[in-house]
């Protein structure tokens, strides 16, 4: 049995962290935020996201477990996303990006909420199917 190469594992962890931060922010994260995310994750092993999720981070939404995670991999993905969300929420970059500005544009905030909820409803069947990819 061969042991995984730590350099390759670190590179995979970095790619996954970049993809997850892109998924959370809807844009590329700064280098500072990426480094903070990697420090928060620590020496954890990569989640082993499918290649399409690394190339198209928005597809991570389809892999997020619905309800209780069915296995350790799904639980690890949820845990990793929660850690990175905490890092994003505590950064100036994340606060600016995630905040709904209800006081300045209430109509656009409501429209954004309706679009997000509609997207979640439409993608739900795909998420049920795609969540099996992490098994």
LINDAUR-V261766 format. One record per helix or strand of 3 or more residues. SS is the DSSP state (A for helix, B for strand). FROM is the first residue (numbers start at 1). TO is the last residue. If there is no record, write none. Layout:
BEGIN
((SS FROM TO) (SS FROM TO))
END
This chain:
BEGIN
((A 6 25) (A 31 41) (A 51 55) (A 57 63) (A 72 89) (A 92 98) (A 106 134))
END
